[in-house]
Amino acid sequence: MSSKMIFINLPVADLGRSKAFYEALGWKVNQEFSDDNAACIVVDDNICVMLLTRGFFPTFSKRPIADTVSTIGALYTVALPSAQAVDELAEAAMRAGATEEVNEERRAQEQLVGLHGRTFIDPDGYQWEPFWMDYPGA
């Protein structure tokens, strides 16, 4: 393997529901790295989301699992090739059961710098922020 890859590992309450949610976004399940405890969701050639059951996740850390429904510990941001791609992903997420978080003040600031972004919360409380930015050289 010559390139670097990023694997984001997320504990999930219902592995089947979470797999279906991410497949509805157009992301694929890599069956080779999936079983009853985990599912590898391929975002692109270099980024994968590992969905791990709440019973299996503790085998990777002794720290307690965060309650992501009521608190936030991270934002997962994905750069996309166009504003339309951002809207398509966000709308697919909403159709699949996500909730949209709208911050008008932030949206106005983003528009000033040529950024188009959306924010959605998946069924397990993880916050995703697809965006596209119109900048010179893009």
DSSP file (Angstrom, degrees, kcal/mol; ACC not computed):
  #  RESIDUE AA STRUCTURE BP1 BP2  ACC     N-H-->O    O-->H-N    N-H-->O    O-->H-N    TCO  KAPPA ALPHA  PHI   PSI    X-CA   Y-CA   Z-CA
    1    1 A M              0   0    0      0, 0.0     0, 0.0     0, 0.0     0, 0.0   0.000 360.0 360.0 360.0 119.6    0.0    0.0    0.0
    2    2 A S        +     0   0    0      2,-0.1     2,-0.2     0, 0.0     0, 0.0   0.710 360.0  62.4 -97.1 -22.4    1.6    3.2   -1.1
    3    3 A S  S    S-     0   0    0      1,-0.0     2,-0.2     0, 0.0     0, 0.0  -0.660  84.7-109.0-103.6 161.4   -1.0    5.8   -0.1
    4    4 A K        -     0   0    0     -2,-0.2     2,-0.3     2,-0.0    -2,-0.1  -0.573  30.2-160.0 -84.9 150.3   -2.3    6.6    3.4
    5    5 A M        -     0   0    0     -2,-0.2     2,-0.5     2,-0.0    42,-0.2  -0.947   8.5-143.1-128.1 151.7   -5.8    5.6    4.5
    6    6 A I  E     -a   47   0A   0     40,-3.1    42,-2.8    -2,-0.3     2,-0.5  -0.967  11.3-169.7-115.3 129.4   -8.0    6.9    7.2
    7    7 A F  E     -a   48   0A   0     -2,-0.5     2,-0.6    40,-0.2    42,-0.2  -0.978   5.9-161.3-117.5 116.8  -10.2    4.6    9.2
    8    8 A I  E     -a   49   0A   0     40,-2.7    42,-3.3    -2,-0.5     2,-0.6  -0.886  10.4-153.8 -97.6 121.2  -12.8    6.3   11.5
    9    9 A N  E     +a   50   0A   0     -2,-0.6    42,-0.2    40,-0.2    40,-0.0  -0.864  16.3 179.3-102.6 121.4  -14.0    3.8   14.1
   10   10 A L  E     -a   51   0A   0     40,-3.1    42,-3.0    -2,-0.6     2,-0.3  -0.975  25.1-134.2-125.5 127.1  -17.5    4.5   15.5
   11   11 A P  E     -a   52   0A   0      0, 0.0     2,-0.3     0, 0.0    42,-0.2  -0.616  30.2-166.6 -74.4 138.9  -19.5    2.5   18.0
   12   12 A V  E     -a   53   0A   0     40,-2.6    42,-1.1    -2,-0.3     3,-0.2  -0.951  27.5-142.3-131.0 148.8  -23.1    2.0   16.9
   13   13 A A  S    S+     0   0    0     -2,-0.3     2,-0.4     1,-0.3    -1,-0.1   0.856  97.1  23.8 -75.3 -36.7  -26.2    0.9   18.7
   14   14 A D     >  -     0   0    0      1,-0.1     4,-2.5    39,-0.1    -1,-0.3  -0.903  65.4-165.7-137.1 102.9  -27.7   -1.1   15.7
   15   15 A L  H  > S+     0   0    0     -2,-0.4     4,-2.6    -3,-0.2     5,-0.2   0.887  90.2  50.2 -59.5 -42.9  -25.1   -2.3   13.2
   16   16 A G  H  > S+     0   0    0      2,-0.2     4,-2.3     1,-0.2    -1,-0.2   0.925 112.0  47.2 -62.1 -45.4  -27.8   -3.2   10.6
   17   17 A R  H  > S+     0   0    0      1,-0.2     4,-2.2     2,-0.2    -2,-0.2   0.913 113.6  48.5 -62.2 -43.3  -29.5    0.2   10.8
   18   18 A S  H  X S+     0   0    0     -4,-2.5     4,-2.3     2,-0.2     5,-0.2   0.900 110.2  50.5 -67.5 -40.8  -26.1    2.0   10.6
   19   19 A K  H  X S+     0   0    0     -4,-2.6     4,-2.4    -5,-0.2    -1,-0.2   0.937 111.5  48.8 -59.8 -46.2  -25.0    0.0    7.6
   20   20 A A  H  X S+     0   0    0     -4,-2.3     4,-1.9    -5,-0.2    -2,-0.2   0.889 109.3  53.8 -61.8 -39.7  -28.3    0.8    5.8
   21   21 A F  H  X S+     0   0    0     -4,-2.2     4,-0.6     1,-0.2    -1,-0.2   0.955 112.4  42.0 -60.0 -51.4  -27.9    4.5    6.7
   22   22 A Y  H ><>S+     0   0    0     -4,-2.3     5,-1.7     1,-0.2     3,-0.6   0.836 111.5  54.9 -70.4 -31.8  -24.4    4.8    5.2
   23   23 A E  H ><5S+     0   0    0     -4,-2.4     3,-1.7     1,-0.2    -1,-0.2   0.867 101.6  59.6 -65.1 -34.1  -25.4    2.7    2.1
   24   24 A A  H 3<5S+     0   0    0     -4,-1.9    -1,-0.2     1,-0.3    -2,-0.2   0.718  98.1  59.7 -66.0 -20.3  -28.3    5.2    1.6
   25   25 A L  T <<5S-     0   0    0     -4,-0.6    -1,-0.3    -3,-0.6    -2,-0.2   0.529 125.6-103.9 -81.6  -6.1  -25.6    7.9    1.3
   26   26 A G  T < 5S+     0   0    0     -3,-1.7     2,-0.2     1,-0.4    -3,-0.2   0.488  80.1 133.2  95.2   4.7  -24.1    6.0   -1.7
   27   27 A W      < -     0   0    0     -5,-1.7    -1,-0.4     1,-0.0     2,-0.3  -0.617  50.2-127.7 -88.0 152.1  -21.2    4.7    0.4
   28   28 A K  E     -B   42   0A   0     14,-1.5    14,-3.7    -2,-0.2     2,-0.5  -0.706   4.9-127.0-106.4 149.4  -20.4    0.9    0.0
   29   29 A V  E     -B   41   0A   0     -2,-0.3     2,-1.0    12,-0.2    12,-0.2  -0.828  16.9-143.7 -90.7 126.9  -19.9   -1.9    2.5
   30   30 A N  E >   -B   40   0A   0     10,-3.1     3,-1.3    -2,-0.5    10,-0.6  -0.817  12.6-166.2 -89.2 102.8  -16.6   -3.8    2.1
   31   31 A Q  G >  S+     0   0    0     -2,-1.0     3,-1.5     1,-0.3    -1,-0.2   0.769  80.6  69.2 -63.3 -27.2  -17.8   -7.3    3.0
   32   32 A E  G 3  S+     0   0    0      1,-0.3    -1,-0.3    -3,-0.1    -2,-0.0   0.806 108.6  35.8 -62.2 -29.7  -14.2   -8.5    3.3
   33   33 A F  G <  S+     0   0    0     -3,-1.3     2,-0.3     7,-0.1    -1,-0.3  -0.074 106.1  89.2-114.3  31.7  -13.8   -6.4    6.5
   34   34 A S    <   +     0   0    0     -3,-1.5     5,-0.2     5,-0.2     2,-0.2  -0.961  39.3 142.5-130.8 146.3  -17.3   -6.8    7.8
   35   35 A D        -     0   0    0      3,-3.1     3,-0.2    -2,-0.3    -2,-0.0  -0.771  68.3 -59.3-155.0-158.5  -18.9   -9.4   10.1
   36   36 A D  S    S+     0   0    0     -2,-0.2   -21,-0.1     1,-0.2     3,-0.1   0.680 133.9  40.3 -71.0 -16.4  -21.5   -9.5   13.0
   37   37 A N  S    S+     0   0    0      1,-0.2    16,-2.7    15,-0.1     2,-0.3   0.628 122.3  21.0-103.6 -18.4  -19.5   -7.1   15.1
   38   38 A A  E     - C   0  52A   0     14,-0.2    -3,-3.1    -3,-0.2     2,-0.4  -0.987  51.8-158.9-152.7 154.5  -18.2   -4.6   12.5
   39   39 A A  E     - C   0  51A   0     12,-2.0    12,-3.0    -2,-0.3     2,-0.7  -0.993  16.7-141.8-138.4 132.7  -18.9   -3.2    9.0
   40   40 A C  E     -BC  30  50A   0    -10,-0.6   -10,-3.1    -2,-0.4     2,-0.6  -0.845  16.7-162.7 -95.4 114.2  -16.4   -1.4    6.9
   41   41 A I  E     -BC  29  49A   0      8,-3.2     8,-2.9    -2,-0.7     2,-0.7  -0.875  10.0-145.2 -99.9 120.0  -18.0    1.5    5.0
   42   42 A V  E     +BC  28  48A   0    -14,-3.7   -14,-1.5    -2,-0.6     6,-0.2  -0.767  23.7 172.9 -91.1 113.0  -16.0    2.8    2.1
   43   43 A V  E    S-     0   0A   0      4,-2.2     2,-0.3    -2,-0.7    -1,-0.2   0.897  71.8 -35.9 -82.1 -47.0  -16.3    6.5    1.7
   44   44 A D  E >  S- C   0  47A   0      3,-1.6     3,-0.8   -16,-0.0    -1,-0.4  -0.879  82.5 -66.2-157.3-170.1  -13.6    6.6   -1.1
   45   45 A D  T 3  S+     0   0    0     -2,-0.3     3,-0.1     1,-0.2    -3,-0.0   0.728 132.4  30.0 -61.0 -22.3  -10.3    4.9   -1.9
   46   46 A N  T 3  S+     0   0    0      1,-0.1   -40,-3.1   -41,-0.1     2,-0.4   0.416 111.5  65.8-119.0  -0.2   -8.6    6.4    1.1
   47   47 A I  E <   +aC   6  44A   0     -3,-0.8    -4,-2.2   -42,-0.2    -3,-1.6  -0.985  51.9 170.7-131.5 127.4  -11.3    6.8    3.7
   48   48 A C  E     -aC   7  42A   0    -42,-2.8   -40,-2.7    -2,-0.4     2,-0.6  -0.978  22.8-145.8-131.3 147.1  -13.3    4.1    5.5
   49   49 A V  E     -aC   8  41A   0     -8,-2.9    -8,-3.2    -2,-0.4     2,-0.7  -0.964  14.1-152.7-109.9 120.8  -15.7    4.3    8.4
   50   50 A M  E     -aC   9  40A   0    -42,-3.3   -40,-3.1    -2,-0.6     2,-0.6  -0.851   5.9-156.6 -95.0 114.8  -15.6    1.2   10.7
   51   51 A L  E     -aC  10  39A   0    -12,-3.0   -12,-2.0    -2,-0.7     2,-0.4  -0.826  15.6-172.8 -90.9 121.1  -19.0    0.7   12.4
   52   52 A L  E     -aC  11  38A   0    -42,-3.0   -40,-2.6    -2,-0.6   -14,-0.2  -0.950  25.3-115.0-120.5 133.3  -18.4   -1.3   15.5
   53   53 A T  E >>  -a   12   0A   0    -16,-2.7     4,-2.8    -2,-0.4     3,-0.6  -0.250  30.0-114.7 -60.2 153.7  -21.1   -2.8   17.8
   54   54 A R  T 34 S+     0   0    0    -42,-1.1    -1,-0.1     1,-0.2   -41,-0.1   0.759 118.1  53.8 -63.8 -23.4  -21.2   -1.3   21.3
   55   55 A G  T 34 S+     0   0    0      2,-0.1    -1,-0.2     1,-0.1     4,-0.1   0.794 115.0  38.6 -78.2 -28.8  -20.2   -4.7   22.6
   56   56 A F  T X4 S+     0   0    0     -3,-0.6     3,-2.1   -19,-0.2     4,-0.2   0.799  99.2  74.1 -90.8 -33.4  -17.2   -5.0   20.3
   57   57 A F  G >< S+     0   0    0     -4,-2.8     3,-2.3     1,-0.3     4,-0.4   0.845  85.6  65.1 -53.2 -40.4  -15.9   -1.4   20.4
   58   58 A P  G 3  S+     0   0    0      0, 0.0     3,-0.4     0, 0.0    -1,-0.3   0.651  84.5  74.8 -62.4 -12.3  -14.5   -1.7   24.0
   59   59 A T  G <  S+     0   0    0     -3,-2.1    -2,-0.2     1,-0.2     3,-0.1   0.628  98.0  48.6 -71.7  -9.6  -12.0   -4.3   22.8
   60   60 A F  S <  S+     0   0    0     -3,-2.3     2,-0.3     1,-0.3    -1,-0.2   0.598 122.0  19.2-101.9 -15.7  -10.1   -1.3   21.3
   61   61 A S        -     0   0    0     -4,-0.4    -1,-0.3    -3,-0.4     4,-0.1  -0.993  52.8-146.3-155.6 145.8  -10.1    1.0   24.3
   62   62 A K  S    S+     0   0    0     -2,-0.3    -1,-0.1    -3,-0.1    -3,-0.0   0.586  75.7  99.9 -86.5 -11.9  -10.5    0.8   28.1
   63   63 A R  S    S-     0   0    0      1,-0.1    -2,-0.1    -5,-0.0     3,-0.1  -0.429  84.9 -99.2 -74.6 149.3  -12.2    4.3   28.1
   64   64 A P        -     0   0    0      0, 0.0     2,-0.3     0, 0.0    -1,-0.1  -0.311  39.5-102.9 -67.8 152.4  -16.0    4.4   28.3
   65   65 A I        -     0   0    0    -11,-0.1     2,-0.1     1,-0.1   -11,-0.0  -0.581  39.7-119.3 -75.4 133.4  -18.0    5.0   25.2
   66   66 A A        -     0   0    0     -2,-0.3     2,-1.2     1,-0.1     3,-0.1  -0.346  15.4-118.9 -72.0 152.4  -19.3    8.6   24.8
   67   67 A D    >>  +     0   0    0      1,-0.2     4,-1.7    -2,-0.1     3,-0.7  -0.761  35.8 178.4 -89.1  89.9  -23.0    9.4   24.7
   68   68 A T  T 34  +     0   0    0     -2,-1.2    -1,-0.2     1,-0.2     5,-0.1   0.575  69.9  68.3 -76.1  -9.0  -23.0   11.0   21.2
   69   69 A V  T 34 S+     0   0    0      1,-0.1    -1,-0.2    -3,-0.1    56,-0.1   0.870 115.2  24.4 -75.1 -36.4  -26.7   11.6   21.2
   70   70 A S  T <4 S+     0   0    0     -3,-0.7     2,-0.3     1,-0.1    -2,-0.2   0.627 128.6  35.6-104.7 -15.2  -26.5   14.2   23.9
   71   71 A T     <  -     0   0    0     -4,-1.7     2,-0.4    54,-0.0    -1,-0.1  -0.896  68.7-135.5-133.0 163.9  -22.9   15.4   23.6
   72   72 A I        +     0   0    0     -2,-0.3     3,-0.1     1,-0.1    54,-0.1  -0.965  23.6 166.5-122.6 139.1  -20.4   16.0   20.8
   73   73 A G        +     0   0    0     -2,-0.4     2,-0.3     1,-0.4    -1,-0.1   0.514  69.1   6.1-121.4 -15.3  -16.8   15.0   20.7
   74   74 A A        -     0   0    0      2,-0.0    53,-0.5     0, 0.0     2,-0.4  -0.988  56.1-134.0-162.8 159.2  -15.9   15.4   17.1
   75   75 A L  E     -d  127   0B   0     -2,-0.3     2,-0.7    -3,-0.1    53,-0.2  -0.981  17.8-147.0-117.6 135.2  -17.1   16.7   13.7
   76   76 A Y  E     -d  128   0B   0     51,-2.8    53,-2.9    -2,-0.4     2,-0.4  -0.901  21.5-171.1-106.1 109.2  -16.6   14.5   10.6
   77   77 A T  E     -d  129   0B   0     -2,-0.7     2,-0.5    51,-0.2    51,-0.0  -0.854   7.9-170.2-109.6 133.1  -16.1   16.8    7.7
   78   78 A V  E     -d  130   0B   0     51,-1.1    53,-2.3    -2,-0.4     2,-0.4  -0.981  16.1-141.1-126.5 121.4  -15.9   15.6    4.0
   79   79 A A  E     -d  131   0B   0     -2,-0.5    53,-0.2    51,-0.2    -2,-0.0  -0.670  24.4-167.2 -79.8 132.1  -14.8   17.9    1.1
   80   80 A L        -     0   0    0     51,-3.0    53,-0.3    -2,-0.4     6,-0.1  -0.796  30.3-113.6-120.3 162.7  -16.9   17.2   -2.0
   81   81 A P  S    S+     0   0    0      0, 0.0     2,-0.3     0, 0.0    51,-0.1   0.598  90.4  10.3 -75.7 -11.2  -16.4   18.3   -5.6
   82   82 A S     >  -     0   0    0      1,-0.1     4,-1.6    49,-0.1     5,-0.1  -0.992  69.5-111.6-160.1 161.6  -19.5   20.7   -5.8
   83   83 A A  H  > S+     0   0    0     -2,-0.3     4,-2.4     1,-0.2     5,-0.2   0.871 119.3  56.7 -62.6 -37.0  -22.2   22.4   -3.9
   84   84 A Q  H  > S+     0   0    0      1,-0.2     4,-2.7     2,-0.2    -1,-0.2   0.899 103.7  52.1 -62.3 -40.7  -24.7   20.1   -5.6
   85   85 A A  H  > S+     0   0    0      2,-0.2     4,-2.3     1,-0.2    -1,-0.2   0.874 108.3  52.4 -63.5 -36.8  -22.8   17.1   -4.3
   86   86 A V  H  X S+     0   0    0     -4,-1.6     4,-2.5     2,-0.2    -2,-0.2   0.948 111.9  44.8 -61.7 -49.5  -23.0   18.6   -0.8
   87   87 A D  H  X S+     0   0    0     -4,-2.4     4,-2.7     1,-0.2     5,-0.2   0.893 112.0  52.3 -64.2 -39.9  -26.8   19.0   -1.1
   88   88 A E  H  X S+     0   0    0     -4,-2.7     4,-2.2     2,-0.2    -1,-0.2   0.917 112.0  45.5 -62.7 -43.8  -27.3   15.6   -2.6
   89   89 A L  H  X S+     0   0    0     -4,-2.3     4,-2.2     2,-0.2    -2,-0.2   0.931 114.6  47.7 -66.0 -45.0  -25.4   13.9    0.2
   90   90 A A  H  X S+     0   0    0     -4,-2.5     4,-2.3     1,-0.2    -2,-0.2   0.915 112.7  48.4 -62.9 -43.0  -27.2   15.9    2.9
   91   91 A E  H  X S+     0   0    0     -4,-2.7     4,-2.4     2,-0.2    -1,-0.2   0.896 110.6  51.2 -65.4 -39.4  -30.6   15.2    1.3
   92   92 A A  H  X S+     0   0    0     -4,-2.2     4,-1.6    -5,-0.2    -1,-0.2   0.895 109.4  51.9 -62.5 -39.3  -29.8   11.5    1.1
   93   93 A A  H  <>S+     0   0    0     -4,-2.2     5,-2.7     2,-0.2     4,-0.4   0.921 109.4  48.7 -63.0 -44.0  -28.8   11.5    4.8
   94   94 A M  H ><5S+     0   0    0     -4,-2.3     3,-1.4     1,-0.2    -2,-0.2   0.917 110.1  51.0 -63.6 -42.5  -32.1   13.1    5.7
   95   95 A R  H 3<5S+     0   0    0     -4,-2.4    -1,-0.2     1,-0.3    -2,-0.2   0.826 108.9  53.5 -61.8 -30.2  -34.1   10.6    3.7
   96   96 A A  T 3<5S-     0   0    0     -4,-1.6    -1,-0.3    -5,-0.2    -2,-0.2   0.443 133.8 -84.3 -87.7  -0.1  -32.2    7.8    5.5
   97   97 A G  T < 5S+     0   0    0     -3,-1.4    -3,-0.2    -4,-0.4    -2,-0.1   0.481  82.4 134.5 115.8   3.3  -33.1    9.1    9.0
   98   98 A A      < -     0   0    0     -5,-2.7     2,-0.4    -6,-0.2    -1,-0.3  -0.345  47.1-132.6 -75.2 163.8  -30.5   11.9    9.8
   99   99 A T  E     -E  121   0B   0     22,-1.9    22,-3.1    23,-0.1     2,-0.4  -0.940  17.5-128.0-114.9 144.8  -31.5   15.2   11.3
  100  100 A E  E     -E  120   0B   0     -2,-0.4     2,-0.6    20,-0.2    20,-0.2  -0.738  11.9-153.0 -93.6 138.5  -30.2   18.4    9.9
  101  101 A E        -     0   0    0     18,-2.1     2,-0.5    -2,-0.4    18,-0.4  -0.954  14.1-166.0-109.3 121.7  -28.6   21.0   12.1
  102  102 A V        +     0   0    0     -2,-0.6     2,-0.5    16,-0.1    16,-0.0  -0.928  14.6 178.8-114.5 128.1  -28.9   24.5   10.8
  103  103 A N     >  -     0   0    0     -2,-0.5     4,-2.6     1,-0.1     5,-0.2  -0.894   7.1-170.4-126.5  98.4  -26.8   27.4   12.1
  104  104 A E  H  > S+     0   0    0     -2,-0.5     4,-2.2     1,-0.2     5,-0.2   0.847  85.2  53.7 -61.8 -37.2  -27.8   30.6   10.1
  105  105 A E  H  > S+     0   0    0      2,-0.2     4,-1.8     1,-0.2    -1,-0.2   0.931 112.3  44.1 -63.6 -44.9  -25.0   32.7   11.6
  106  106 A R  H  > S+     0   0    0      1,-0.2     4,-2.6     2,-0.2    -2,-0.2   0.909 110.8  54.9 -64.9 -41.8  -22.4   30.1   10.6
  107  107 A R  H  X S+     0   0    0     -4,-2.6     4,-2.2     1,-0.2    -2,-0.2   0.902 107.2  50.4 -59.4 -42.0  -23.9   29.7    7.1
  108  108 A A  H  X S+     0   0    0     -4,-2.2     4,-1.3     2,-0.2    -1,-0.2   0.894 110.7  49.4 -63.3 -40.7  -23.6   33.4    6.5
  109  109 A Q  H  X S+     0   0    0     -4,-1.8     4,-0.8     1,-0.2    -2,-0.2   0.906 110.5  50.4 -64.3 -42.0  -20.0   33.4    7.5
  110  110 A E  H ><>S+     0   0    0     -4,-2.6     5,-2.7     1,-0.2     3,-0.9   0.895 106.1  55.4 -63.7 -40.5  -19.3   30.4    5.2
  111  111 A Q  H ><5S+     0   0    0     -4,-2.2     3,-1.2     1,-0.2    -1,-0.2   0.842  99.4  62.0 -62.9 -32.8  -21.0   32.2    2.3
  112  112 A L  H 3<5S+     0   0    0     -4,-1.3    -1,-0.2     1,-0.3    -2,-0.2   0.808 109.5  40.5 -62.8 -29.5  -18.6   35.1    2.7
  113  113 A V  T <<5S-     0   0    0     -3,-0.9    -1,-0.3    -4,-0.8    -2,-0.2   0.290 122.1-102.5-103.3   9.7  -15.6   32.9    2.0
  114  114 A G  T < 5S+     0   0    0     -3,-1.2    20,-3.2     1,-0.3     2,-0.4   0.777  74.1 140.7  79.7  26.6  -17.2   30.9   -0.8
  115  115 A L  E   < -F  133   0B   0     -5,-2.7     2,-0.5    18,-0.2    -1,-0.3  -0.856  34.1-165.8-105.8 138.0  -18.0   27.8    1.2
  116  116 A H  E     +F  132   0B   0     16,-3.4    16,-2.2    -2,-0.4     2,-0.3  -0.974  24.5 158.5-121.1 115.8  -21.2   25.8    0.9
  117  117 A G  E     -F  131   0B   0     -2,-0.5     2,-0.3    14,-0.2    14,-0.2  -0.923  24.3-163.6-136.2 160.8  -21.7   23.3    3.7
  118  118 A R        -     0   0    0     12,-2.0     2,-0.4    -2,-0.3   -16,-0.1  -0.942  12.1-145.6-136.1 158.5  -24.5   21.3    5.4
  119  119 A T        +     0   0    0    -18,-0.4   -18,-2.1    -2,-0.3     2,-0.3  -0.994  18.8 173.6-129.7 129.8  -24.6   19.5    8.7
  120  120 A F  E     -EG 100 128B   0      8,-2.5     8,-3.1    -2,-0.4     2,-0.5  -0.985  23.3-141.3-135.5 151.7  -26.4   16.3    9.6
  121  121 A I  E     -EG  99 127B   0    -22,-3.1   -22,-1.9    -2,-0.3     6,-0.2  -0.938  22.5-139.2-110.2 123.2  -26.6   14.1   12.6
  122  122 A D    >   -     0   0    0      4,-2.7     3,-2.3    -2,-0.5   -23,-0.1  -0.196  36.3 -89.6 -76.3 173.9  -26.7   10.3   11.9
  123  123 A P  T 3  S+     0   0    0      0, 0.0    -1,-0.1     0, 0.0  -105,-0.1   0.706 128.2  51.7 -60.2 -19.9  -28.9    7.9   13.9
  124  124 A D  T 3  S-     0   0    0      2,-0.1   -56,-0.2  -106,-0.0    -2,-0.0   0.367 123.3-101.7 -96.8   4.9  -26.1    7.3   16.4
  125  125 A G  S <  S+     0   0    0     -3,-2.3     2,-0.3     1,-0.3   -27,-0.0   0.530  71.0 146.9  92.1   6.6  -25.6   11.1   17.0
  126  126 A Y        -     0   0    0    -54,-0.1    -4,-2.7   -53,-0.0     2,-0.6  -0.618  43.4-134.4 -80.7 135.0  -22.4   11.5   14.9
  127  127 A Q  E     -dG  75 121B   0    -53,-0.5   -51,-2.8    -2,-0.3     2,-0.4  -0.799  21.9-172.1 -97.0 120.8  -22.2   14.9   13.2
  128  128 A W  E     -dG  76 120B   0     -8,-3.1    -8,-2.5    -2,-0.6   -51,-0.2  -0.892   6.4-169.8-111.9 140.1  -21.2   15.0    9.6
  129  129 A E  E     -d   77   0B   0    -53,-2.9   -51,-1.1    -2,-0.4     2,-0.2  -0.737   2.3-171.6-133.7  85.0  -20.4   18.1    7.6
  130  130 A P  E     +d   78   0B   0      0, 0.0   -12,-2.0     0, 0.0     2,-0.3  -0.533  19.4 173.0 -71.2 143.5  -20.0   17.8    3.9
  131  131 A F  E     -dF  79 117B   0    -53,-2.3   -51,-3.0   -14,-0.2     2,-0.4  -0.983  27.9-158.1-149.2 160.2  -18.7   21.0    2.3
  132  132 A W  E     - F   0 116B   0    -16,-2.2   -16,-3.4    -2,-0.3     2,-0.5  -0.993  14.5-159.2-135.3 138.7  -17.5   22.5   -1.0
  133  133 A M  E     - F   0 115B   0     -2,-0.4     2,-1.1   -53,-0.3   -18,-0.2  -0.981  13.0-144.0-127.1 129.3  -15.4   25.6   -1.2
  134  134 A D        +     0   0    0    -20,-3.2    -2,-0.0    -2,-0.5   -52,-0.0  -0.756  43.0 150.3 -87.7  98.5  -15.0   27.8   -4.2
  135  135 A Y    >   -     0   0    0     -2,-1.1     3,-1.9     1,-0.0    -2,-0.1  -0.951  52.9 -86.1-132.1 153.1  -11.3   28.8   -4.0
  136  136 A P  T 3  S+     0   0    0      0, 0.0    -1,-0.0     0, 0.0    -2,-0.0  -0.254 113.1  24.3 -57.8 137.7   -8.8   29.8   -6.7
  137  137 A G  T 3         0   0    0      1,-0.0    -3,-0.0    -3,-0.0     0, 0.0   0.398 360.0 360.0  89.8  -2.3   -7.0   26.8   -8.1
  138  138 A A    <         0   0    0     -3,-1.9    -5,-0.0    -5,-0.0    -1,-0.0   0.496 360.0 360.0 -76.3 360.0   -9.8   24.4   -7.3
